Amino acid sequence: MHLDEIDTPALLLDLDAVEDNIATMQRLLSGSQARLRPHFKTPKCPQVARMQLEAGAIGITVAKLGEAEVLAEAGLGPILVANQVVGALKLARLTALLRRGVDITVAVESEFNVRELARASRAAGVRAAAVIEVDAGMRRCGTAEPAETVRLARLLLEEGIDYRGIMGYEGHMYGQLEPGPREALIRDALATVRSHVEALAEAGLPPAIVSTSGTASVPIAAAMPFVTELQAGTYVFNDLHNEAFIPGHFQFALTLLTTITSVKERYAVADCGMKSLTNEFGPPVSPDGRLRAARLSEEHAIIVGDGVASLAPGDRVELVPSHGDTTLNLHDVYYVRRGGEIVDTWPVLAARRFR
């Protein structure tokens, strides 16, 4: 099937670019002791996760149990839920996965998490596994002090939970636009993680897993001898936001194909809007940079730029999202392409799996 034969708006996935991005990340890690456990929040598609595992990833990271359930159905893992699993309903789903033999680790940050996880595990007759989340400076979740992390590690062991290590995420790096200060912030965040690693080692509880890093901090985190794995996710598709922080490394694999429905003197209108495209990190732009979606309403996009003069109603253009993760979450299928040919369709099985 040719690109011209699919209706719009349609989410396109360039398979050549995906393969190149996966290979590029593996090259970035060449010579590093850190391994890759890519985040599933970007592809939300088992076919892509399988490609990452086949290229050398040691497992998959998820944010939600719904994503873990999709991976489990596909037989993919091991799985790290980089989040706290709270409440009886979610713990029942977690223990159901454990009863099936799924290798799944969850994050804890408090005594409440540990004791609730322990009670649910004992009731289900399974043994849970956990890492302790450390607050590396993002001021979201995680333990603040190394002594608190040591206390939780001991409590995990006392409660019969498999203590596997720690994780920390330096996601606040994306709030710093200047490269120099951003690198300093990343290094400070990783130094915080290291202080927890050292405290655990001194207490006789060295962490087997030390998991960190988004895509933009991979070059720094991969060089840290105490980091064992990286949770980078966005690299596999790339988007405009990611490109601004780690430019020139990864190709744009994800685009939205849209049809021009109207052309005015200074702008055009396309058949995509907030129900098929997001713009929280800035306007989506065409791959050549000559068009941008200056405004989105529900089902319309106002397209501006010096490329507008050459457009006519019925023309089809591609837009690169500023944030691929939230755009793809609106869709049910990728139209997988090589050049101008659609070679397959892949379901976005974990789209909207936010529970």
HELIX and SHEET records of a PDB file:
HELIX    1   1 LEU A    3  GLU A    5  5                                   3    
HELIX    2   2 LEU A   15  LEU A   28  1                                  14    
HELIX    3   3 PRO A   46  GLU A   54  1                                   9    
HELIX    4   4 LEU A   65  GLU A   73  1                                   9    
HELIX    5   5 ALA A   88  ARG A   99  1                                  12    
HELIX    6   6 GLU A  111  ALA A  124  1                                  14    
HELIX    7   7 PRO A  146  GLU A  158  1                                  13    
HELIX    8   8 GLY A  171  GLY A  175  5                                   5    
HELIX    9   9 PRO A  179  GLU A  202  1                                  24    
HELIX   10  10 THR A  215  SER A  217  5                                   3    
HELIX   11  11 VAL A  218  ALA A  221  1                                   4    
HELIX   12  12 THR A  234  VAL A  236  5                                   3    
HELIX   13  13 LEU A  240  PHE A  245  1                                   6    
HELIX   14  14 VAL A  308  SER A  310  5                                   3    
HELIX   15  15 GLY A  324  LEU A  328  1                                   5    
SHEET    1   A 7 ARG A 292  LEU A 296  0                                        
SHEET    2   A 7 ALA A 301  VAL A 304 -1                                        
SHEET    3   A 7 ALA A 268  ALA A 270 -1                                        
SHEET    4   A 7 LEU A 254  VAL A 263 -1                                        
SHEET    5   A 7 ALA A  10  ASP A  14 -1                                        
SHEET    6   A 7 VAL A 333  ARG A 338  1                                        
SHEET    7   A 7 GLU A 341  PRO A 347 -1                                        
SHEET    1   B 8 ARG A  35  LEU A  36  0                                        
SHEET    2   B 8 GLU A 229  LEU A 230  1                                        
SHEET    3   B 8 ILE A 209  THR A 212  1                                        
SHEET    4   B 8 ASP A 162  GLY A 168  1                                        
SHEET    5   B 8 ALA A 129  VAL A 134  1                                        
SHEET    6   B 8 ILE A 104  VAL A 108  1                                        
SHEET    7   B 8 ILE A  79  GLN A  84  1                                        
SHEET    8   B 8 ILE A  60  VAL A  62  1                                        
SHEET    1   C 5 ARG A 292  LEU A 296  0                                        
SHEET    2   C 5 ALA A 301  VAL A 304 -1                                        
SHEET    3   C 5 ALA A 268  ALA A 270 -1                                        
SHEET    4   C 5 LEU A 254  VAL A 263 -1                                        
SHEET    5   C 5 ARG A 316  LEU A 319 -1                                        
END                                                                             
